[in-house]
Amino acid sequence: MKVILDHLTKKFPSRNKKDKTEVIAVNDMSIEIPDGKLVGLLGPSGCGKSTALNLICGLETPTSGRVLFGDDDVTALPPEKRGVGLVFQNYALYPHLTVRQNILFPLQNLRGADKLSKEEMEKRMLAAASLVQIDGLLERKPSEMSGGQQQRVAIARALVKTPRVLLLDEPLSNLDARLRLQTREEIRRIQRETGVTTVFVTHDQEEAMSISDVIVVMKDGLLQQTGEPQEVYNDPANLFVARFLGTPPINVFDGAVRCGRLYLGEDAIMEVAGVADRPVTVGIRPEGFRVRDDGPMVCALQAVEVMGRDTTIVSTHPTLQGSSIRSIISAEYAEGVSGDTVRFYLKESKVHLFDPDSGERIRAQSLKAL
């Protein structure tokens, strides 16, 4: 089921008695979520991603704009009429019910033409439990299960109604690191097996990039960029997106374009075509550095951290915005790095230019390493 958000805006009244300015949680958001895809809504806390999810499922009413499921305008429909399955951060299981009873609960509340026989309900319950691999735990209660198992029950309960859209609101936040990894892989598997259109809300960029077909990056209620995860990572629309995606984060410098060359301080590091002389903010991904004795970028060496296959070189530069540069280098190329300085050659595809004031991307015709 394709989901369309058409100029969606949600405003909340201010709680500040002195300042009555409304809070805009979602600001004129227009996106199309493709049928059968897993879409990650990504952004820092307070960016509006959970509000956008609540608008999709009907828990919030938009101030303006529309929500469409396919060609159906569902903006005015209550949640129970939209055909959505919702999984919360805190699982929201009924503690006095068994796993079987928790999964059956949504089916037992169907009325009219949607009402199912006991045999059909049991069949659907077993299929959902099998899909999330908890069919051996049906007689347990939530208190007798791990966090990962409880999350699977919540997903099974959401899927048992065969929803048109599955909505997951930070479903992994309460799990430890290993369970987070296992459960996100399970969510990806379940989504592929069912083919249900899924919206996954998270502030964890690694989580979103690892399982999403498409990511939607938000900030302060505004849509920043949407696209395939690697595409957004490789081609960020602005400095916020570039900084938000990537571990370690992108290294940011104060630079300038002069006479067709990109300068960091006195170091001319690249040839630039199609950008007039001007100050620029320069972002360089950690994997964009290569150690070379005649490299154009000269940095003060702080430390060399060996991490098996890769090595992280920690250094500084006078134009750096931040405390240190973290460069990820293949271990074989990092051998012999020592002394007070290290010189880098830069990969063109990992260097991005931004406007220092707006943070918007500056598109060069070409960047060529010196």
C-alpha positions as CSV (number, residue, x, y, z in Angstrom):
1,M,0.0,0.0,0.0
2,K,1.5,3.3,-1.1
3,V,1.3,6.1,1.5
4,I,1.3,9.7,0.5
5,L,1.8,12.7,2.9
6,D,0.5,15.7,1.0
7,H,1.7,19.1,2.5
8,L,1.1,17.7,6.0
9,T,1.4,20.2,8.9
10,K,0.8,19.7,12.6
11,K,0.9,22.5,15.1
12,F,0.5,22.3,18.8
13,P,-0.4,25.1,21.1
14,S,2.4,26.6,23.2
15,R,2.7,25.6,26.9
16,N,4.6,28.8,27.5
17,K,2.3,31.3,29.1
18,K,4.4,34.3,28.0
19,D,5.1,33.1,24.5
20,K,1.9,31.9,22.7
21,T,3.8,31.0,19.5
22,E,2.5,27.6,18.3
23,V,4.9,24.7,18.1
24,I,5.2,23.3,14.5
25,A,6.0,19.6,14.9
26,V,5.6,18.7,11.2
27,N,6.0,21.5,8.7
28,D,4.5,21.2,5.2
29,M,5.8,17.6,4.7
30,S,5.2,16.0,1.3
31,I,6.6,12.5,0.7
32,E,5.5,9.3,-1.1
33,I,6.2,6.0,0.7
34,P,6.4,3.3,-2.0
35,D,4.2,0.2,-1.8
36,G,5.9,-2.7,-0.1
37,K,9.0,-0.8,1.1
38,L,10.5,-0.3,4.5
39,V,11.0,3.4,5.1
40,G,13.0,4.8,8.0
41,L,11.9,8.1,9.4
42,L,15.2,9.4,10.9
43,G,16.2,12.5,12.9
44,P,17.2,13.8,16.3
45,S,14.8,13.8,19.3
46,G,12.1,16.5,18.8
47,C,12.4,16.6,15.0
48,G,8.8,15.5,14.4
49,K,9.2,11.9,13.2
50,S,6.9,10.3,15.9
51,T,4.3,13.0,15.2
52,A,4.5,12.2,11.5
53,L,3.9,8.5,12.4
54,N,0.9,9.5,14.6
55,L,-0.5,11.4,11.7
56,I,-0.2,8.4,9.4
57,C,-2.0,6.1,11.9
58,G,-4.6,8.7,12.9
59,L,-3.6,9.2,16.6
60,E,-3.1,12.9,15.6
61,T,-5.2,15.1,13.4
62,P,-3.2,17.3,10.9
63,T,-3.6,21.1,11.1
64,S,-3.5,21.0,7.4
65,G,-2.6,18.7,4.5
66,R,-3.7,15.1,3.7
67,V,-2.8,11.5,4.3
68,L,-3.6,9.0,1.5
69,F,-3.3,5.3,1.4
70,G,-3.1,4.5,-2.3
71,D,-5.9,6.6,-3.8
72,D,-7.9,6.7,-0.5
73,D,-7.9,9.9,1.5
74,V,-7.8,8.6,5.1
75,T,-7.1,12.0,6.8
76,A,-10.5,12.0,8.6
77,L,-10.6,8.3,9.3
78,P,-10.1,7.0,12.9
79,P,-7.1,4.7,13.5
80,E,-9.2,1.5,13.7
81,K,-10.6,2.2,10.2
82,R,-7.2,2.8,8.5
83,G,-6.0,-0.8,8.5
84,V,-2.7,0.0,10.3
85,G,-0.6,-2.0,12.7
86,L,1.3,0.0,15.3
87,V,4.2,-1.2,17.4
88,F,5.2,1.0,20.3
89,Q,8.6,1.6,22.0
90,N,7.4,0.1,25.3
91,Y,5.7,-3.0,23.6
92,A,2.3,-2.2,25.3
93,L,1.5,-5.8,25.9
94,Y,-1.3,-6.8,28.3
95,P,0.6,-8.2,31.3
96,H,-2.2,-10.5,32.5
97,L,-2.6,-12.2,29.1
98,T,-0.5,-14.9,27.6
99,V,1.3,-14.5,24.3
100,R,-1.5,-16.4,22.5
101,Q,-4.1,-14.1,24.1
102,N,-2.1,-10.9,23.3
103,I,-1.9,-11.8,19.6
104,L,-5.5,-12.9,19.4
105,F,-6.8,-9.7,21.1
106,P,-7.1,-7.5,18.0
107,L,-9.0,-10.3,16.1
108,Q,-11.4,-10.8,19.0
109,N,-12.4,-7.2,18.7
110,L,-13.4,-7.3,15.1
111,R,-17.1,-6.7,14.5
112,G,-19.6,-7.0,11.7
113,A,-18.4,-8.2,8.3
114,D,-14.8,-8.3,9.6
115,K,-15.6,-10.8,12.4
116,L,-13.7,-14.1,12.2
117,S,-14.5,-17.6,13.3
118,K,-12.5,-19.1,16.2
119,E,-10.8,-21.4,13.7
120,E,-9.7,-18.5,11.5
121,M,-8.5,-16.5,14.4
122,E,-6.4,-19.4,15.7
123,K,-5.0,-19.9,12.2
124,R,-4.0,-16.3,11.9
125,M,-2.5,-16.2,15.4
126,L,-0.4,-19.3,14.7
127,A,0.8,-17.9,11.4
128,A,1.8,-14.5,13.0
129,A,3.6,-16.3,15.9
130,S,5.5,-18.5,13.5
131,L,6.5,-15.6,11.3
132,V,8.2,-13.9,14.3
133,Q,9.5,-17.2,15.6
134,I,7.7,-17.3,19.0
135,D,5.3,-20.2,18.3
136,G,6.9,-22.1,21.2
137,L,6.2,-19.4,23.7
138,L,2.4,-19.1,23.3
139,E,1.5,-19.9,26.9
140,R,4.0,-17.5,28.5
141,K,3.1,-14.1,29.9
142,P,5.1,-11.0,29.1
143,S,6.9,-11.0,32.5
144,E,8.3,-14.4,31.7
145,M,10.0,-13.2,28.4
146,S,13.0,-11.2,27.4
147,G,12.7,-7.8,25.9
148,G,13.4,-9.1,22.4
149,Q,10.7,-11.8,22.8
150,Q,8.2,-9.2,24.0
151,Q,9.0,-7.0,21.0
152,R,8.3,-10.0,18.7
153,V,4.9,-10.5,20.4
154,A,4.1,-6.8,19.8
155,I,5.1,-7.2,16.1
156,A,3.0,-10.4,15.8
157,R,0.0,-8.6,17.3
158,A,0.3,-5.8,14.8
159,L,0.6,-8.1,11.9
160,V,-2.2,-10.5,12.8
161,K,-4.8,-8.1,11.4
162,T,-3.0,-8.2,8.0
163,P,-2.6,-4.4,8.1
164,R,-2.2,-2.3,5.0
165,V,0.6,-0.3,6.7
166,L,2.9,-1.4,9.6
167,L,4.2,1.5,11.8
168,L,7.1,1.0,14.2
169,D,7.8,3.8,16.7
170,E,11.4,3.4,18.0
171,P,10.8,-0.4,18.6
172,L,14.4,-1.2,19.6
173,S,15.1,1.6,22.0
174,N,14.6,-0.6,25.1
175,L,16.9,-3.4,24.0
176,D,20.6,-4.0,24.6
177,A,23.1,-3.7,21.8
178,R,23.1,-7.4,20.8
179,L,19.3,-7.7,20.9
180,R,18.9,-4.5,18.9
181,L,21.1,-6.0,16.1
182,Q,19.2,-9.3,16.2
183,T,15.8,-7.7,16.3
184,R,16.4,-5.2,13.5
185,E,17.5,-8.1,11.3
186,E,14.3,-9.9,12.2
187,I,12.2,-6.8,11.3
188,R,13.9,-6.7,7.9
189,R,13.2,-10.4,7.4
190,I,9.5,-10.1,8.5
191,Q,8.9,-7.1,6.3
192,R,10.4,-8.8,3.2
193,E,8.3,-12.0,3.9
194,T,5.0,-10.1,4.3
195,G,5.6,-7.3,1.8
196,V,3.7,-4.9,4.0
197,T,4.5,-1.2,3.6
198,T,6.5,-0.3,6.8
199,V,7.4,3.0,8.4
200,F,10.2,2.7,11.0
201,V,10.9,5.6,13.3
202,T,14.3,5.9,14.9
203,H,17.0,8.4,15.9
204,D,19.7,5.8,15.3
205,Q,21.2,6.4,11.9
206,E,23.0,3.1,11.8
207,E,19.8,1.3,12.5
208,A,17.9,3.2,9.8
209,M,20.6,2.8,7.2
210,S,21.0,-0.9,7.8
211,I,17.4,-2.1,7.2
212,S,15.6,0.7,5.3
213,D,14.9,0.7,1.6
214,V,14.4,4.5,1.8
215,I,15.3,6.9,4.6
216,V,13.6,10.2,5.3
217,V,15.7,12.6,7.3
218,M,13.9,15.3,9.4
219,K,15.0,18.3,11.4
220,D,12.7,20.7,13.3
221,G,9.6,19.4,11.6
222,L,11.1,19.9,8.1
223,L,12.0,17.2,5.6
224,Q,15.7,17.5,4.8
225,Q,16.3,14.7,2.3
226,T,14.8,11.4,1.2
227,G,16.3,8.6,-0.8
228,E,18.1,5.2,-0.6
229,P,20.4,5.1,2.5
230,Q,23.7,4.9,0.6
231,E,22.6,7.5,-1.9
232,V,21.8,10.0,0.9
233,Y,25.0,9.2,2.6
234,N,27.1,9.7,-0.5
235,D,25.2,12.8,-1.7
236,P,23.9,14.8,1.3
237,A,21.6,17.7,0.5
238,N,23.0,19.9,3.3
239,L,25.5,20.0,6.2
240,F,22.9,18.7,8.7
241,V,22.3,15.5,6.7
242,A,26.0,15.1,6.2
243,R,26.7,15.4,9.9
244,F,23.8,13.3,11.0
245,L,24.7,10.2,8.9
246,G,27.9,8.4,9.4
247,T,30.0,6.8,12.1
248,P,32.5,8.2,12.8
249,P,30.8,11.5,11.8
250,I,32.0,13.6,8.8
251,N,35.0,15.9,9.5
252,V,34.1,19.5,8.9
253,F,36.5,22.4,8.1
254,D,36.4,26.1,7.3
255,G,37.7,26.5,3.8
256,A,37.7,28.7,0.7
257,V,37.7,28.4,-3.0
258,R,40.4,30.6,-4.7
259,C,41.4,30.6,-8.3
260,G,39.9,27.2,-9.0
261,R,41.4,25.5,-6.0
262,L,40.0,24.5,-2.6
263,Y,42.0,25.7,0.3
264,L,42.0,24.6,4.0
265,G,44.1,27.4,5.5
266,E,47.2,27.6,3.4
267,D,46.9,24.0,2.1
268,A,45.5,23.8,-1.5
269,I,43.9,20.3,-1.3
270,M,41.9,20.0,-4.5
271,E,41.1,21.6,-7.9
272,V,37.5,22.9,-8.2
273,A,35.5,23.6,-11.3
274,G,32.3,25.5,-11.3
275,V,32.5,27.3,-8.0
276,A,33.3,31.1,-7.8
277,D,35.9,32.3,-5.2
278,R,34.2,32.3,-1.9
279,P,34.3,30.9,1.7
280,V,33.0,27.4,2.0
281,T,32.4,24.7,4.7
282,V,34.2,21.5,3.7
283,G,33.0,18.1,4.8
284,I,35.3,15.1,4.4
285,R,34.1,11.6,5.2
286,P,36.4,9.6,7.5
287,E,37.0,7.0,4.7
288,G,38.0,9.8,2.3
289,F,41.6,10.2,3.6
290,R,44.6,8.3,2.2
291,V,48.0,8.6,3.7
292,R,50.7,9.7,1.3
293,D,54.1,11.2,1.8
294,D,53.4,14.0,-0.7
295,G,49.7,14.5,0.2
296,P,48.5,18.1,0.0
297,M,46.8,18.1,3.4
298,V,49.2,18.4,6.3
299,C,47.8,17.6,9.8
300,A,49.2,17.3,13.3
301,L,49.3,13.7,14.3
302,Q,47.7,12.9,17.7
303,A,47.2,9.1,17.8
304,V,47.0,5.9,15.7
305,E,44.3,3.5,16.8
306,V,44.6,0.0,15.4
307,M,41.2,-1.8,15.1
308,G,42.0,-5.1,13.3
309,R,41.3,-4.6,9.6
310,D,41.2,-0.8,9.8
311,T,43.2,1.9,11.5
312,T,41.9,5.2,12.8
313,I,44.3,8.1,12.5
314,V,43.5,10.9,14.9
315,S,44.9,14.3,13.9
316,T,44.1,18.0,13.9
317,H,44.2,20.9,11.5
318,P,43.9,24.7,12.1
319,T,40.7,24.9,10.1
320,L,38.9,22.0,11.7
321,Q,35.5,22.6,13.3
322,G,35.8,20.3,16.3
323,S,38.4,18.7,18.4
324,S,40.0,16.1,16.1
325,I,40.0,14.6,12.7
326,R,39.2,10.8,12.6
327,S,40.4,9.2,9.4
328,I,39.7,5.5,8.7
329,I,42.6,4.0,6.8
330,S,43.2,0.4,5.7
331,A,45.8,-1.1,8.1
332,E,48.2,-1.8,5.3
333,Y,48.4,1.9,4.3
334,A,48.7,3.1,7.9
335,E,52.0,1.3,8.6
336,G,54.8,3.6,9.3
337,V,52.6,6.6,10.4
338,S,54.5,8.3,13.1
339,G,56.1,11.6,14.2
340,D,54.4,15.0,14.6
341,T,52.6,15.3,11.3
342,V,50.7,13.1,8.8
343,R,49.9,14.0,5.1
344,F,46.7,13.0,3.4
345,Y,45.6,12.7,-0.2
346,L,41.8,13.0,-0.5
347,K,39.2,11.0,-2.4
348,E,37.1,13.3,-4.6
349,S,33.8,11.5,-3.9
350,K,34.2,11.9,-0.2
351,V,34.6,15.7,-0.1
352,H,31.5,17.9,0.0
353,L,31.2,21.7,-0.1
354,F,28.5,23.6,1.8
355,D,27.5,27.2,2.2
356,P,28.8,28.5,5.6
357,D,25.6,30.4,6.4
358,S,22.8,28.2,5.1
359,G,24.5,24.8,5.3
360,E,23.1,24.0,1.8
361,R,25.2,21.9,-0.5
362,I,27.4,23.7,-3.1
363,R,27.5,21.7,-6.3
364,A,30.8,21.8,-8.1
365,Q,31.2,20.7,-11.7
366,S,34.2,18.7,-10.6
367,L,36.6,18.1,-7.7
368,K,40.0,16.8,-8.5
369,A,42.6,15.7,-6.0
370,L,46.0,17.4,-6.3
